[in-house]
Amino acid sequence: MPRGDKSSYTDKQKRQAEHIEESYESRGVSEKEAERRAWATVNKETGGGKKSGSGRAK
């Protein structure tokens, strides 16, 4: 999977990132930087993209 591929994220994570990105842009952050910060925030809060396998919710 190449860097920047968002296919492993859930729809909820994608929505969260979009809202966070819009918030940063409204505060004057550039589009590219806002996207980077938004995904970094989603990763920090949710632990990254979808993880396969059972028993992960421990």
N, CA, C and O atoms as a Tinker XYZ file with bonds, in Angstrom:
   232  protein
     1  N      0.853000   -1.188000    0.000000    73     2
     2  CA     0.000000    0.000000    0.000000    64     1     3
     3  C      0.898000    1.250000    0.000000    63     2     4     5
     4  O      1.729000    1.409000    0.894000    81     3
     5  N      0.737000    2.132000   -0.989000    73     3     6
     6  CA     1.584000    3.316000   -1.056000    64     5     7
     7  C      1.249000    4.309000    0.051000    63     6     8     9
     8  O      0.151000    4.299000    0.608000    81     7
     9  N      2.203000    5.152000    0.350000    73     7    10
    10  CA     1.963000    6.189000    1.357000    64     9    11
    11  C      0.851000    7.118000    0.885000    63    10    12    13
    12  O      0.749000    7.430000   -0.301000    81    11
    13  N      0.029000    7.552000    1.820000    73    11    14
    14  CA    -1.060000    8.453000    1.476000    64    13    15
    15  C     -2.334000    7.750000    1.046000    63    14    16    17
    16  O     -3.340000    8.406000    0.778000    81    15
    17  N     -2.309000    6.421000    0.976000    73    15    18
    18  CA    -3.498000    5.664000    0.587000    64    17    19
    19  C     -4.455000    5.608000    1.775000    63    18    20    21
    20  O     -4.102000    5.090000    2.835000    81    19
    21  N     -5.659000    6.137000    1.602000    73    19    22
    22  CA    -6.621000    6.222000    2.698000    64    21    23
    23  C     -7.653000    5.096000    2.651000    63    22    24    25
    24  O     -8.644000    5.146000    3.380000    81    23
    25  N     -7.440000    4.075000    1.804000    73    23    26
    26  CA    -8.437000    3.026000    1.628000    64    25    27
    27  C     -8.632000    2.171000    2.877000    63    26    28    29
    28  O     -9.683000    1.549000    3.034000    81    27
    29  N     -7.655000    2.128000    3.757000    73    27    30
    30  CA    -7.783000    1.278000    4.944000    64    29    31
    31  C     -8.502000    1.977000    6.096000    63    30    32    33
    32  O     -8.636000    1.405000    7.177000    81    31
    33  N     -8.963000    3.200000    5.877000    73    31    34
    34  CA    -9.680000    3.924000    6.921000    64    33    35
    35  C    -11.178000    3.699000    6.798000    63    34    36    37
    36  O    -11.695000    3.495000    5.700000    81    35
    37  N    -11.877000    3.738000    7.936000    73    35    38
    38  CA   -13.329000    3.588000    7.925000    64    37    39
    39  C    -13.964000    4.888000    7.430000    63    38    40    41
    40  O    -13.319000    5.936000    7.396000    81    39
    41  N    -15.235000    4.800000    7.049000    73    39    42
    42  CA   -15.957000    5.996000    6.613000    64    41    43
    43  C    -16.002000    7.022000    7.737000    63    42    44    45
    44  O    -15.903000    8.223000    7.487000    81    43
    45  N    -16.150000    6.561000    8.955000    73    43    46
    46  CA   -16.202000    7.472000   10.100000    64    45    47
    47  C    -14.878000    8.226000   10.248000    63    46    48    49
    48  O    -14.871000    9.433000   10.490000    81    47
    49  N    -13.759000    7.511000   10.104000    73    47    50
    50  CA   -12.459000    8.152000   10.207000    64    49    51
    51  C    -12.263000    9.181000    9.095000    63    50    52    53
    52  O    -11.693000   10.248000    9.324000    81    51
    53  N    -12.735000    8.857000    7.890000    73    51    54
    54  CA   -12.627000    9.790000    6.772000    64    53    55
    55  C    -13.449000   11.047000    7.026000    63    54    56    57
    56  O    -13.003000   12.157000    6.735000    81    55
    57  N    -14.666000   10.868000    7.578000    73    55    58
    58  CA   -15.517000   12.023000    7.914000    64    57    59
    59  C    -14.860000   12.882000    8.980000    63    58    60    61
    60  O    -14.854000   14.109000    8.886000    81    59
    61  N    -14.298000   12.218000   10.013000    73    59    62
    62  CA   -13.622000   12.960000   11.078000    64    61    63
    63  C    -12.493000   13.803000   10.509000    63    62    64    65
    64  O    -12.366000   14.981000   10.845000    81    63
    65  N    -11.674000   13.209000    9.652000    73    63    66
    66  CA   -10.545000   13.927000    9.068000    64    65    67
    67  C    -11.024000   15.120000    8.247000    63    66    68    69
    68  O    -10.412000   16.188000    8.273000    81    67
    69  N    -12.123000   14.930000    7.518000    73    67    70
    70  CA   -12.651000   16.012000    6.694000    64    69    71
    71  C    -13.107000   17.189000    7.557000    63    70    72    73
    72  O    -12.844000   18.345000    7.228000    81    71
    73  N    -13.787000   16.888000    8.652000    73    71    74
    74  CA   -14.258000   17.955000    9.548000    64    73    75
    75  C    -13.076000   18.675000   10.206000    63    74    76    77
    76  O    -13.073000   19.900000   10.323000    81    75
    77  N    -12.097000   17.916000   10.623000    73    75    78
    78  CA   -10.915000   18.510000   11.262000    64    77    79
    79  C    -10.180000   19.394000   10.262000    63    78    80    81
    80  O     -9.737000   20.493000   10.596000    81    79
    81  N    -10.055000   18.904000    9.031000    73    79    82
    82  CA    -9.373000   19.662000    7.976000    64    81    83
    83  C    -10.088000   20.985000    7.712000    63    82    84    85
    84  O     -9.443000   22.027000    7.588000    81    83
    85  N    -11.412000   20.945000    7.625000    73    83    86
    86  CA   -12.192000   22.164000    7.400000    64    85    87
    87  C    -11.985000   23.162000    8.535000    63    86    88    89
    88  O    -11.906000   24.370000    8.312000    81    87
    89  N    -11.899000   22.638000    9.746000    73    87    90
    90  CA   -11.689000   23.495000   10.906000    64    89    91
    91  C    -10.351000   24.212000   10.829000    63    90    92    93
    92  O    -10.265000   25.413000   11.084000    81    91
    93  N     -9.305000   23.469000   10.475000    73    91    94
    94  CA    -7.980000   24.087000   10.333000    64    93    95
    95  C     -7.972000   25.133000    9.214000    63    94    96    97
    96  O     -7.402000   26.213000    9.374000    81    95
    97  N     -8.605000   24.810000    8.086000    73    95    98
    98  CA    -8.624000   25.745000    6.964000    64    97    99
    99  C     -9.358000   27.029000    7.333000    63    98   100   101
   100  O     -8.973000   28.111000    6.890000    81    99
   101  N    -10.411000   26.918000    8.141000    73    99   102
   102  CA   -11.150000   28.114000    8.551000    64   101   103
   103  C    -10.321000   29.007000    9.470000    63   102   104   105
   104  O    -10.608000   30.192000    9.635000    81   103
   105  N     -9.281000   28.408000   10.067000    73   103   106
   106  CA    -8.384000   29.189000   10.924000    64   105   107
   107  C     -7.149000   29.694000   10.173000    63   106   108   109
   108  O     -6.220000   30.228000   10.778000    81   107
   109  N     -7.151000   29.517000    8.850000    73   107   110
   110  CA    -6.083000   30.087000    8.039000    64   109   111
   111  C     -4.907000   29.173000    7.748000    63   110   112   113
   112  O     -3.885000   29.635000    7.242000    81   111
   113  N     -5.025000   27.882000    8.056000    73   111   114
   114  CA    -3.959000   26.933000    7.761000    64   113   115
   115  C     -4.082000   26.523000    6.293000    63   114   116   117
   116  O     -5.192000   26.362000    5.785000    81   115
   117  N     -2.948000   26.353000    5.609000    73   115   118
   118  CA    -2.985000   25.980000    4.191000    64   117   119
   119  C     -3.681000   24.628000    4.014000    63   118   120   121
   120  O     -3.752000   23.817000    4.937000    81   119
   121  N     -4.187000   24.413000    2.805000    73   119   122
   122  CA    -4.961000   23.195000    2.524000    64   121   123
   123  C     -4.132000   21.925000    2.770000    63   122   124   125
   124  O     -4.607000   20.969000    3.383000    81   123
   125  N     -2.908000   21.934000    2.288000    73   123   126
   126  CA    -2.036000   20.756000    2.421000    64   125   127
   127  C     -1.686000   20.492000    3.888000    63   126   128   129
   128  O     -1.716000   19.348000    4.341000    81   127
   129  N     -1.357000   21.544000    4.619000    73   127   130
   130  CA    -1.012000   21.400000    6.035000    64   129   131
   131  C     -2.230000   20.989000    6.851000    63   130   132   133
   132  O     -2.110000   20.195000    7.784000    81   131
   133  N     -3.393000   21.516000    6.511000    73   131   134
   134  CA    -4.630000   21.157000    7.214000    64   133   135
   135  C     -4.929000   19.676000    7.038000    63   134   136   137
   136  O     -5.333000   19.005000    7.988000    81   135
   137  N     -4.731000   19.160000    5.820000    73   135   138
   138  CA    -4.968000   17.742000    5.574000    64   137   139
   139  C     -3.991000   16.886000    6.373000    63   138   140   141
   140  O     -4.379000   15.879000    6.964000    81   139
   141  N     -2.735000   17.289000    6.387000    73   139   142
   142  CA    -1.713000   16.533000    7.131000    64   141   143
   143  C     -2.052000   16.490000    8.623000    63   142   144   145
   144  O     -1.987000   15.434000    9.251000    81   143
   145  N     -2.410000   17.634000    9.176000    73   143   146
   146  CA    -2.759000   17.693000   10.603000    64   145   147
   147  C     -4.016000   16.898000   10.922000    63   146   148   149
   148  O     -4.100000   16.242000   11.961000    81   147
   149  N     -4.995000   16.961000   10.017000    73   147   150
   150  CA    -6.251000   16.249000   10.230000    64   149   151
   151  C     -6.015000   14.750000   10.320000    63   150   152   153
   152  O     -6.527000   14.094000   11.227000    81   151
   153  N     -5.237000   14.199000    9.377000    73   151   154
   154  CA    -4.982000   12.760000    9.398000    64   153   155
   155  C     -4.113000   12.374000   10.580000    63   154   156   157
   156  O     -4.275000   11.287000   11.135000    81   155
   157  N     -3.193000   13.245000   10.977000    73   155   158
   158  CA    -2.374000   12.963000   12.155000    64   157   159
   159  C     -3.249000   12.893000   13.400000    63   158   160   161
   160  O     -3.024000   12.062000   14.280000    81   159
   161  N     -4.248000   13.768000   13.468000    73   159   162
   162  CA    -5.173000   13.775000   14.601000    64   161   163
   163  C     -6.020000   12.509000   14.623000    63   162   164   165
   164  O     -6.196000   11.894000   15.676000    81   163
   165  N     -6.544000   12.119000   13.466000    73   163   166
   166  CA    -7.353000   10.895000   13.379000    64   165   167
   167  C     -6.511000    9.687000   13.792000    63   166   168   169
   168  O     -6.977000    8.828000   14.539000    81   167
   169  N     -5.278000    9.625000   13.307000    73   167   170
   170  CA    -4.398000    8.512000   13.657000    64   169   171
   171  C     -4.133000    8.461000   15.153000    63   170   172   173
   172  O     -4.113000    7.384000   15.749000    81   171
   173  N     -3.930000    9.622000   15.755000    73   171   174
   174  CA    -3.655000    9.666000   17.192000    64   173   175
   175  C     -4.872000    9.210000   18.000000    63   174   176   177
   176  O     -4.736000    8.475000   18.978000    81   175
   177  N     -6.058000    9.651000   17.582000    73   175   178
   178  CA    -7.274000    9.332000   18.331000    64   177   179
   179  C     -7.742000    7.895000   18.129000    63   178   180   181
   180  O     -8.255000    7.273000   19.059000    81   179
   181  N     -7.570000    7.362000   16.914000    73   179   182
   182  CA    -8.150000    6.054000   16.600000    64   181   183
   183  C     -7.112000    4.957000   16.392000    63   182   184   185
   184  O     -7.473000    3.787000   16.263000    81   183
   185  N     -5.862000    5.305000   16.359000    73   183   186
   186  CA    -4.821000    4.305000   16.163000    64   185   187
   187  C     -4.607000    3.916000   14.722000    63   186   188   189
   188  O     -4.068000    2.842000   14.452000    81   187
   189  N     -5.014000    4.757000   13.782000    73   187   190
   190  CA    -4.763000    4.493000   12.363000    64   189   191
   191  C     -5.932000    3.852000   11.655000    63   190   192   193
   192  O     -7.075000    3.946000   12.105000    81   191
   193  N     -5.640000    3.196000   10.538000    73   191   194
   194  CA    -6.674000    2.592000    9.698000    64   193   195
   195  C     -7.262000    1.340000   10.310000    63   194   196   197
   196  O     -6.896000    0.935000   11.413000    81   195
   197  N     -8.185000    0.731000    9.572000    73   195   198
   198  CA    -8.837000   -0.510000   10.029000    64   197   199
   199  C     -7.803000   -1.590000   10.283000    63   198   200   201
   200  O     -6.840000   -1.728000    9.528000    81   199
   201  N     -7.996000   -2.333000   11.314000    73   199   202
   202  CA    -7.114000   -3.470000   11.605000    64   201   203
   203  C     -7.926000   -4.746000   11.440000    63   202   204   205
   204  O     -9.048000   -4.840000   11.938000    81   203
   205  N     -7.369000   -5.717000   10.751000    73   203   206
   206  CA    -8.080000   -6.973000   10.554000    64   205   207
   207  C     -7.782000   -7.924000   11.704000    63   206   208   209
   208  O     -6.798000   -7.755000   12.425000    81   207
   209  N     -8.633000   -8.915000   11.866000    73   207   210
   210  CA    -8.416000   -9.911000   12.902000    64   209   211
   211  C     -9.364000   -9.754000   14.064000    63   210   212   213
   212  O     -9.812000   -8.650000   14.374000    81   211
   213  N     -9.668000  -10.867000   14.709000    73   211   214
   214  CA   -10.593000  -10.816000   15.838000    64   213   215
   215  C     -9.835000  -10.547000   17.135000    63   214   216   217
   216  O     -8.624000  -10.752000   17.218000    81   215
   217  N    -10.548000  -10.099000   18.112000    73   215   218
   218  CA    -9.965000   -9.895000   19.435000    64   217   219
   219  C     -9.092000   -8.670000   19.553000    63   218   220   221
   220  O     -8.264000   -8.596000   20.461000    81   219
   221  N     -9.248000   -7.705000   18.664000    73   219   222
   222  CA    -8.413000   -6.513000   18.728000    64   221   223
   223  C     -8.953000   -5.468000   19.691000    63   222   224   225
   224  O     -8.210000   -4.584000   20.118000    81   223
   225  N    -10.223000   -5.553000   20.038000    73   223   226
   226  CA   -10.832000   -4.519000   20.872000    64   225   227
   227  C    -10.630000   -4.817000   22.354000    63   226   228   229
   228  O    -11.589000   -4.949000   23.114000    81   227
   229  N     -9.389000   -4.917000   22.738000    73   227   230
   230  CA    -9.103000   -5.222000   24.145000    64   229   231
   231  C     -8.515000   -4.011000   24.840000    63   230   232
   232  O     -8.208000   -4.071000   26.030000    81   231
